[in-house]
Amino acid sequence: MSKKLVKSGIIVSVMTLVSRVMGLIRDVVIANLMGAGSGADVFILANKIPNFLRRLFAEGAFSQAFVPVFTEYQQKHSPDEVRELISKVTGTLGILVSVVTLVGVIGSPLLMALFANGWFVAWLNDEPSGEKFELASLLLKITFPYLWFITFTAMAGSILNTRGRFAVSAFTPVFLNIAIICAALFLSPKLESPELGLALGVFFGGLIQFLFQIPFLLNERALVKPSWGWHYPGVVKIRTLMIPAIFGVSVSQINLLFDTFIASYLMTGSISWLYYSDRLLEFPLGLFGIAIATVILPALSKKHVNDEGGGFAKTMDWGVKAILLLGMPAMCGLILLAKPMLMVLFMRGAFTVDDVEMASYSLMAYGSGLLSFMLIKVLAPGYYSRQDTKTPVRYGIIAMVSNMVFNVIFAIPFGYVGLAIATSLSALLNATLLYRGLAKANVYKVSKQTGLFFGKALLSCIVMVTVLIQLLPSQDIWLQQVFTQRALTLLALIGAGVGSYLISMIVLGIRPWKIKTGL
């Protein structure tokens, strides 16, 4: 089982790496086109709202509720009953998401007034920044249908993942990035408002993602005629699990959106600086945290269905150990190399050195919570795989309320950076509560071996940080370098950090490439 998990994790990580690299290229193109000005703020927010709902209805809550039930049907029911479940879920979900999408397109001004209240107030008062509200409402009409496409893309991905076809869904986001890049390069420059071209890129990117997975579903005999099934037993179980999971799995997204709400009252550029920071945070989070969580959920669901308590705990321990191995050095590197990464990736065109400075502060604040974000991705499946979505909801409510309190405490003195600090602190609280709940229920407790592993990884990170501090050039040197020099220097620093970390782990008796023996 360990070899299969590791192999699946590697496949997902490689495909996710390709997707994340394309995502970075997309953000580089957008930064070059619009920088961190008002146009960038408007597009980012218009794109963030359907993506927020995507996490709620599609990749987040739905997947966490659908995978355990679908796994149970595959283990205990006939192929015809499995296909019937797919039919009922597709039909029921299709009608509901179609209604939500239609309401979102028609009511885009109301949604924008809710999520960007600062712009709405400016529009009411005929202030110059009120133009952001009008443009954002128009863009949202174009980007909102992305929710419909990505919901069924996520369902297809869940089916394929449960059947061991992880690479397809992990690679699918590449098409969205390609569509936005093409729109930015070939369509936006021809328009008076470049943001419109990017919004169209989001729309067509979602359509391509949806169409890409259809042949793979056909190959798995999982493409069936949709039918309404609100009261079908499998659908009842999924929606019962999904309703609380909508909140529990998306606490971090709600926090980020709440940050955006407050940022709409702050200086122009705040939303963009937070966005670019979050995008760099998402790179290691998607590459390691989400990849491990993707392969661990079906494995945990099977352990629970087959009543393998010992195997369940060992699989959880493997996931936590993998997160510690990869997440701790990634967190330290993200904080120390915040400015160099922003300079290399975004400092060109409309994205200035001042934008690098401002975005680096929020990136360091977000980076401090990376390990917590990654642990949530692994600890939450410990509940969802057992079809327990209520407990994470309680913890999610506590974390979200705490985030609001943290926002008040930190946003007043630190502005948009305070919002990032608050998000990281609420993630730490959420991860702590998730682990404590599993431990109290005797479902999973960190083994002594993993505790020792954590100590050695921490010492190795201290060595890595010491090495990087000694090698890190001053900002003046970075600014004097041309792009190629900056890129090579950054790669050398990353190589030195990775090398010092691995050497330290080996000296301390850990063989990172043999982590599969943890099972």
SULSUL-V958625 format. One record per helix or strand. SS is the DSSP state (h for helix, s for strand). FROM is the first residue (numbers start at 0). TO is the last residue. If there is no record, write none. Layout:
BEGIN
ss-><SS,SS>
from-><FROM,FROM>
to-><TO,TO>
END
This chain:
BEGIN
ss-><h,h,h,h,h,h,h,h,h,h,h,h,h,h,h,h,h,h,h,h,h,h,h,h,h>
from-><1,37,60,78,107,116,129,145,165,193,213,232,250,269,308,337,352,369,380,389,415,447,474,482,511>
to-><33,56,75,105,114,123,142,161,189,211,218,247,262,304,335,345,366,378,383,413,439,470,479,506,517>
END
